[in-house]
Amino acid sequence: MEPEIFINFKHYDNAVGTNSEKLLTDFKSIKKQNGLYYCMAETDLYLQKSFPGLHIYGQHVDSNGYGAFTGSVSIESLLDLGVKGSLLNHSEKRVDSSIIESVVKKSKELGFKIILCVENLDEAEKYSKLEPAYIAYEPPELIGGDISVSSARPEIIGQAAEICKGRTKLLVGAGVKTKEDVDTSMALGAAGVLIASGIIKNAKPINRLVSLMGNR
């Protein structure tokens, strides 16, 4: 099984605005886009219409629909842009459990995919019961660092995979940077990885992404 790779652009200066379009133009050169997902800032999601062959996802979404909800990002608005999924509850933008439950429920009704981020096994157990499209396990202390969860705590990946089995797909994040990190995560039961600085902050993001993909 080939890994699913979700690239979080975060709000890095080289990955928003015109720079995000430059990155997408580079990534577009990869012929095999199946299993590649680009999680971008809300202000750049309109680019989905300019890059219809790429899978562009959001970084956050709210439970409300259209209406008097200043500052909100609704699932409906993303679907109207052609965006079919989003991160939720990332460690840098945590939300209450009631919102998580509401968003996941609504996402399934509308055919929208949620990548629900969790920080520990207890959260994985709790939220996998909601059956979001994905659970992304990211220990917060490893996010943005040089040590990956697959090397620091590989046994946790296997436990998380067992929790998610039959309910949802598991993604592994936090410190992921190499093909070995991806391979280890897959061998332990993950469906893929969620990666940010390991690609976006690399001197040549396209080269790093291609190296993570291996021979696919």
N, C-alpha and C positions, 0 to 999 in steps of 0.2 A: 504494500500500500504506500502510495506517495504521500509525503507530509503536506498538510495544509499550512501555509505560511501567512500569518497576518502581520503586516508591517504598520506599526503605529507611528504616524508622523509627529505626534504630540503637537507642541506649539513651538518647535525649534525654528530659528530664524531662517534656516535653509530649507524649510519644509512647509512654509505657509505663503499665501499670495502667489506672486509670479514664480517664486522658487518652487512651489509645490507643482506647478504646471511643468516646470523644467524637469523635475524628478519623474513625473508621470511620463513625459516624453521619452526619457531614458528607459524607464521600466517597460514601456510599450514595445521596445525592441525585442523583448523576450517573447518568442513565438508561442510558447506553451504557457498560457495564462491560467489554466485550470489549477485551482488550489492556491492561487495568489490573491490576497486581499489587501487593499490599501486603506487604512483607517485615518481619515483626514479631519482637519479642523472644520467646524461647521461652515465657516465663511468660504471654504473651497469646495464644498460638496457639489456645487453647480457644475463642476468639471466632469461629472459623470456623463453629462450629455455630449461633451467634447471628446470623451474617451469611452465610447460605448463598449469597446472590447475588454475593458478593465473592470474589475470588481471593486468599486469604491464604497467604503463603509464609513459610518460616522464614529465619533468618539464618545458620544453621550446622547441620550434621548430621554424625553419626559413622558409621563403617562397621559397628559392631557392631549386633546385634539386641537382643532382650530378654534379660535375665539380670543377673548380678552385675557391672554396669558403672556404678558410682557416678558421677553427674555427666554421663552420656552422653545424647545426643539421637539416638535411632534413627529410621531411615526408617519403620520399622513403626509407631512411636508417633505419628508425624506423620500417616501415612496413616489411622490409627484416628481421628484428630481431623478428618479430611476435608481435611487440608493436602496438597497434591499437588506441592509443590516447595520448594526452598530455595537460598539462596546458599551458596557454599562457597569457602573460601580468600580471603575479603575481606582487603584489606591490613591491616585492624585485627584480623584473626583468621586468620593464615596457618597452613597445615598442611603436613605433609610430603608429598612426591610419592607415596609409597606409599599414604598414606591417600586422596589424591585418586583414584588409580587404583582403589582398592578401592570407594570410595563411588560413583564414576561407574559402574563395572561393576554394582554392586548396584542402583543407581537404575534402570538400564535393564531389569534383570530384574523389578523391581517396578512399573514404569510411573510412576516418580517423576522429576520434572524437576529437574535441577541447573543452576544459573546459576554457572558456574565463573569466578571472578575472576582476572585475570592483570594483571601490572604492566608487561609489555613484550612486544615481538614474539616474542622467543625463547620465552617461556612460551606465547604464543598458538599458535605452531607446534608446540610439544611437546604441549600438552594438547588442541588441537583434534583430534589423531589419536585421542583417546579417544572423540570424538563425544558430548560432553555435550549437553544440550538447548540450552544457550547458553554462549558465552564472553563475559564482560564485561571489556572493556579499560579499565583505570583507572590512569593514571600516578599513583603515590602522592603526588608532589609537588604535584599539582593538586587532590587530594581535599579538599573542604570550603572551597576557595578561591573567589575571584571570577572566575578565568580558566578557561574551559572548554577541554577538550582539542580541541574542534572549532574553536576560534579560535586556540589556541596551537600545535597540531600537527596540522592537518587532514590532511596527507599520510599521517600514521601510521594514521589511520582507514581510508583506502583500502587501505593495505598489510595491515592486520589483516583487512579484509573479504575480500581476495584469499586470505589464508591460510585463513580459515574457510569459504570458498566450497565447497559440496558436502559439507561435514562437519557444520557446526553453524551456528547463528544468532549474529550479533555484536550485542552491546549496547555502548554507549559511556557511560562515566561520568566522574566527576571534574570538578567545577565546572559541570556542566550546570545552567542556570537559566532559559533563555529558549526561546521557540518557534524562534528562529533557530538555536540550538544543536541542537535536535531536527531541524530541517529539513536542516541541513548534514550531520549524522551520517547521516541517511537517504539523502541525495543521494550520499554517499560509499560507500554499500553496507551500512550498519548496518540491523538490524531494529528497533532502538529504543534506549532509554536506561535507565540505572540512575541514579537521582537520590535524594538524601537531604536535605541542608540546604536546597537550592534550593526545596523544597516545605515540609518539616516545620518549618524555622526561619523561614519566612515569616510575616508578621503574620497573613495570611489564607491558610492552606494550600489550602483548597478553591478559592479564586480563582486561585491560581498554577497549580494542576493543570489547571483548566479552560482557562486561557490557553495552557498547553503543548499541550493536545489540539487546539487550533485549531477547525476546523469539522466535526470528526467527530461 
